[in-house]
Amino acid sequence: MEAILGIVFLATFVEGLINYIAGDSDGVPRVVLKYAALVVGVAAAVAYKVDIPTMAGLATAWPIANYIVSGIIIGRGSNYVHDVLGSLRG
C-alpha cells in the first residue's frame, strides 16, 4: 500500500511541477507538456529508485530499464491526476 501511495504522490508531484512551470499552459502545446511530464517522471523514478516492474514481479538485468518504465508510468499517471483534479474543480 505504501508503494502505491508513493507512486500516486510522485505522479501528483510531476503534475504539480509541470503546471507550475507551464502556468496556465495556454501558450504551451499539449504535446510539449506530455513530453515534459515524461522527462520529469523518468527523472523522479531514477532519483527515488521507483521500480514498478519489480513490484509487479517482473525483473530485468538492467535496473535502469525498470526505472525508465516506472518513469513513463508516473509521467502518464500525472495526466490522470490532472484530469481528476480538473473534474473536481468543475
Buried (B, 14 or more C-beta within 10 A) or exposed (E): EEEEEEBBEBBBBBBBBBBEEBEEBEEBEEEEBBEBBBBBBBBBBBEBEBBBBBEEEEEEEEBEEBBBBBBBBBBBBBBEBBEEEEEEEE
